[in-house]
Amino acid sequence: MNEDPRQGDDPVVRPGTLSFQCLAEECGAMCCRNPYRVDLGENEVNRLAGEVDVSEVLDERASMVLMRQIDDSCALLRDDLRCDAYEVRPDGCRDYPFRLEVEEGLSPRVVRDLACPGFVGPPMTESEYRTLVEQLTRCAR
């Protein structure tokens, strides 16, 4: 088994993993078109309300989540594949393509969505990795 942290099929992020650079023009907004669930807290809903009509984009049946369009894409995804509320987007969207996994008794680890083609930047430094973990930890609270 290859232990190279830059291995393309390894979802675990660590120092040395290629850094993320959004390739919106090249990927077709796969992050907003894959089946997904974006849970929203009250602060996120309030942030969105300043930019869009939240009654048009929220599904409140079970919990507050972003609605899906008929094709399973996000309700905020425009025809030009840009976000209709990018500056106020939910934390889960801001964190994408990263996710913090926390298992009882184990150290938290960062994983990435392998469907995202944006891991083309220079290898992540130890400092950049620590900053990413801090950001994801803050958002998970």
Long-range contacts (C-beta under 8 A, 24 or more apart in sequence): 6-123, 8-114, 8-119, 9-114, 11-111, 11-112, 11-113, 11-114, 12-109, 12-110, 12-111, 13-98, 13-109, 13-110, 13-111, 13-112, 13-124, 13-129, 13-132, 14-110, 14-124, 14-129, 15-123, 15-124, 15-125, 15-126, 15-128, 15-129, 16-123, 16-124, 17-112, 17-119, 17-123, 17-124, 17-129, 18-119, 18-120, 18-121, 18-122, 18-123, 18-124, 19-119, 19-121, 19-122, 19-123, 19-124, 19-128, 20-97, 20-98, 20-112, 20-116, 20-118, 20-119, 20-121, 21-118, 21-120, 21-121, 22-118, 23-117, 23-118, 23-120, 24-81, 24-82, 26-117, 27-116, 27-117, 27-118, 28-81, 29-73, 29-77, 29-81, 29-82, 30-115, 30-116, 30-117, 31-93, 31-96, 31-97, 31-113, 31-116, 32-73, 32-74, 32-76, 32-77, 32-81, 32-83, 32-93, 33-71, 33-72, 33-73, 33-74, 33-77, 34-72, 34-115, 35-72, 36-74, 37-65, 38-65, 38-66, 38-74, 38-90, 38-92, 38-93, 39-63, 39-64, 39-65, 39-92, 40-64, 40-65, 40-66, 40-90, 41-91, 44-90, 44-91, 47-88, 48-85, 48-88, 48-90, 50-88, 51-84, 51-85, 51-87, 51-88, 52-76, 52-84, 52-85, 66-90, 91-139, 94-139, 95-135, 95-136, 95-139, 98-132, 98-136, 99-136, 100-133, 100-136, 100-137, 100-139, 100-140, 102-140, 108-133, 108-137, 110-136
